[in-house]
Amino acid sequence: MKKQVKVKPNSKQQNIKEAVDGSLIVHLKSPPIDGKANEELIQLLAKKFNVAKSQIKIKSGLSSKNKLVEIDIDS
């Protein structure tokens, strides 16, 4: 499953909201430095979709706020 994700780093709280179009808006506490926000994003999505962190890959937008994330739910 592929999901469009809009990341908001440096937020006060962590949370995931689903937008009307099915994309996700993810608030992260981590700053976007040294991949910390991406690590936190993968950790949060793994918890939400109940999959291992290794089943989540950021397909595009590694250094952008808008990312395309692939979640391997079938494994």
PyMOL commands that set and color helices and strands:
alter all, ss='L'
color gray80, all
select helices_A, chain A and resi 36-49+53-55
alter helices_A, ss='H'
color red, helices_A
select strands_A, chain A and resi 2-8+15-18+24-27+56-60+66-71
alter strands_A, ss='S'
color yellow, strands_A
deselect
rebuild
show_as cartoon
